[in-house]
Amino acid sequence: MKNRDFLLTKGKVIKLLRNNCFRIECDNGKIVNASVAARFRTPTGGRRAKLIIGDRVVLEVSLGDLEKGQIVSLVQN
């Protein structure tokens, strides 16, 4: 079994911050600051999809600091 140092969770974008950072409200009510993961960006550095307030996303939340995470994908409706 692979040892992971992050949690996968879903949440909703509630605020856009500077430098490609976002404030996300997780489904359990926790607020997390998240950036866009490198694998979610294009080779030129742009994001594959524009994220706006209200979008549902999948996050990897660090177990070392539960207030930081990375957005890894959008949730498909």
The 8 nearest C-alpha neighbors of each residue, nearest first, counted from 0:
[[1, 2, 3, 4, 5, 6, 7, 62],
 [0, 2, 3, 4, 5, 6, 7, 62],
 [1, 3, 0, 4, 5, 6, 62, 61],
 [4, 2, 5, 1, 6, 62, 0, 61],
 [3, 5, 62, 61, 2, 6, 63, 60],
 [4, 6, 61, 62, 60, 3, 59, 7],
 [7, 5, 60, 59, 8, 61, 62, 4],
 [6, 8, 59, 58, 60, 5, 57, 9],
 [9, 7, 58, 57, 6, 59, 10, 25],
 [10, 8, 57, 56, 25, 58, 26, 55],
 [9, 11, 25, 24, 26, 56, 55, 23],
 [10, 12, 55, 24, 23, 54, 53, 56],
 [13, 11, 23, 52, 53, 54, 14, 22],
 [12, 14, 52, 23, 22, 11, 53, 24],
 [15, 13, 22, 21, 12, 52, 16, 23],
 [14, 16, 21, 22, 20, 17, 13, 52],
 [17, 15, 20, 21, 14, 18, 19, 22],
 [16, 18, 20, 19, 15, 21, 34, 14],
 [17, 19, 20, 16, 34, 21, 15, 35],
 [20, 18, 17, 34, 35, 21, 16, 15],
 [21, 19, 34, 16, 18, 33, 17, 15],
 [20, 22, 15, 16, 33, 32, 14, 34],
 [21, 23, 32, 14, 13, 31, 12, 33],
 [24, 22, 12, 31, 11, 13, 30, 10],
 [25, 23, 30, 10, 11, 29, 28, 31],
 [26, 24, 10, 29, 28, 27, 9, 23],
 [25, 27, 10, 28, 9, 24, 29, 8],
 [26, 28, 25, 29, 24, 10, 9, 30],
 [29, 27, 25, 26, 24, 30, 10, 23],
 [30, 28, 25, 27, 24, 31, 26, 66],
 [31, 29, 24, 23, 25, 28, 22, 66],
 [32, 30, 66, 23, 67, 22, 33, 24],
 [33, 31, 22, 67, 21, 66, 23, 68],
 [34, 32, 68, 69, 21, 20, 67, 31],
 [33, 35, 20, 69, 19, 70, 21, 36],
 [34, 36, 70, 69, 37, 39, 19, 33],
 [37, 35, 39, 69, 38, 70, 71, 34],
 [36, 38, 39, 40, 35, 41, 44, 71],
 [37, 39, 36, 40, 71, 41, 35, 42],
 [38, 40, 36, 37, 71, 47, 35, 46],
 [41, 39, 46, 37, 47, 38, 45, 44],
 [40, 42, 45, 44, 43, 47, 46, 39],
 [43, 41, 44, 40, 45, 38, 46, 37],
 [44, 42, 41, 45, 40, 46, 47, 37],
 [45, 43, 41, 42, 40, 46, 37, 47],
 [46, 44, 41, 40, 43, 47, 42, 48],
 [45, 47, 40, 48, 41, 49, 39, 44],
 [48, 46, 40, 41, 39, 45, 49, 44],
 [49, 47, 46, 50, 40, 73, 39, 45],
 [48, 50, 51, 46, 47, 45, 54, 73],
 [49, 51, 48, 54, 52, 12, 46, 53],
 [52, 50, 54, 53, 49, 12, 15, 14],
 [51, 53, 12, 13, 54, 14, 50, 15],
 [52, 54, 12, 11, 51, 13, 55, 50],
 [55, 53, 12, 11, 52, 51, 56, 50],
 [54, 56, 11, 74, 10, 73, 53, 12],
 [57, 55, 73, 74, 10, 9, 72, 11],
 [56, 58, 9, 72, 8, 71, 70, 73],
 [59, 57, 70, 8, 69, 7, 71, 9],
 [58, 60, 7, 69, 6, 68, 5, 61],
 [61, 59, 68, 6, 5, 58, 67, 65],
 [62, 60, 5, 63, 64, 65, 68, 67],
 [63, 61, 5, 64, 4, 65, 60, 6],
 [62, 64, 61, 65, 4, 5, 60, 67],
 [65, 63, 61, 66, 62, 67, 60, 68],
 [64, 66, 67, 61, 62, 60, 63, 31],
 [65, 67, 31, 64, 32, 68, 30, 60],
 [68, 66, 32, 31, 65, 33, 64, 60],
 [67, 69, 60, 33, 59, 61, 32, 58],
 [70, 68, 33, 34, 59, 36, 58, 35],
 [69, 71, 58, 35, 36, 57, 72, 34],
 [70, 72, 36, 58, 57, 39, 69, 35],
 [73, 71, 57, 56, 70, 74, 39, 58],
 [72, 74, 56, 57, 55, 75, 71, 54],
 [75, 73, 56, 55, 76, 57, 72, 9],
 [74, 76, 73, 55, 56, 72, 54, 57],
 [75, 74, 55, 73, 54, 56, 57, 72]]
